[in-house]
């Protein structure tokens, strides 16, 4: 008999706290819908008291996601808890997640409170949250550096106050697998009333031990794991959802655990999140990296040809990277294209297919073979324009190794046409300056990256930027076989996000 492990996904809350990973409410909803399709048990949608944009995102997700739980984070403060409860109205399975630090260093320097004060705050906060929600999770922040005796006292207090989930976070990635196992085991055996709750673990990856610590926690008795897609999050990130799901899926001989994760949705979810926040997936990333099914060594190639299992412990199909049994090119019809897009996990409307198919044909005219990565990039690029109000009509660049680079752009926005020209230190600078002049917006370019998403000279280039406007950072992404066009799309996409978020803030 396998024990069911609940997957609590915090990509949209803890994951979004990674530098430069902020997302609009509408984008968060898109990702939440994909997470529900993936099969997570709970989606932590955000920290609603922290900003109007966070409040809007949590409310939007709570009102639209009905097949999985939706949670909101709150400090152990009545106002935070009230705002979280308000944001979760309409949720089918709402959960208020209350946290309060319990380690000596946090209590002394951050909270400036003693143990008795912290204990009282925790108990009162959980009691208040339980009056507003049937499901309340409590997290003693920095639990792994807390005094064990005080930690146990706090846990018993919040359980008596009504906490239904007790989460033990390794907030700064400090612990080791054996230490964490011992801590969770002690909690399971010594904390009065622990049997009335679900014990959860939330591990950070500062020393590269997040997944190992998470598994140790599960072996010690925890039955919920808090994870993020691609392991994103503050500092070195969190335990990666896809890694935990596949470890438990592949190693049933060692771990008697099951999850509700549909592993065939892993690859699509991973790429969707990476695209949304402009965090390229490292080629050697476990489970979802490009190289996981790539073999260059002659010995490895020979082994895989004879039997794939010689060097592959999972098949591409297991995570949703199905083999391409249709050769896609300029002669491919829309039916073949539709089939491949669906195989890659995208659910598009008829109108979206009609918009994307000409883009596919245009790229097919420029290169002989269309790879899965090309399709993913073009679909994500087109879907990313759904909320864009400013669109590139055309651009032109004059540049060389002498003279001044010059660019002309024409941008359409709400039936208005804006056309401008500008110079720059190089072609990228020139086109960005021209976009600034045409839109009347000015941004500071903080980061700029471009990479090929598939092999060959005719590969699609995927550009990503991070800009700042009035101290706020926004990310953008664009794809094209022309890297100048990809760069312009990415920059304009970021400007669109800044405009949308600015309008949302004015509304709130």
Helices and strands as residue ranges (DSSP letters): E 3-4, E 6-9, G 15-17, H 25-38, E 42-46, G 48-50, H 52-64, E 69-75, H 78-87, E 94-101, H 104-106, I 107-111, H 115-130, E 136-141, G 143-145, H 148-161, E 165-170, H 177-190, G 194-196, E 198-203, H 210-219, E 224-227, G 229-231, H 241-250, E 257-258, G 263-265, H 266-277, G 290-293, H 298-306, G 308-310, G 316-319, H 334-343, H 350-366, H 372-383, E 390-398, E 405-413, E 416-424, H 427-439, E 444-452, E 461-469, E 472-480, H 483-507
